[in-house]
């Protein structure tokens, strides 16, 4: 069981991963960066497998925005709300 001393480190990691999952489109390796950060949230049960799959598909496509694809597939509604894409 994690003690309170581990909490700030976890919050810091989550904040860093949040920035990474929001890496701007078109930057070199940004698709892979977003996918790696999405995996972090998936492992914490904060993202569905279907949503993560869209990030995986877009990983090699640095200019492709996964959010409209997630919306069009009708998956990840909680994730889209959380990330501000409704």
Secondary structure, DSSP 8 states (H G I E B T S, - for coil): ---HHHHHHHHHHHHHHHHHHT--TTSTTHHHHHHHHHHHHHHTTSS-HHHHHHHHHHTT-TT--HHHHHHHHT--HHHHHHHT--
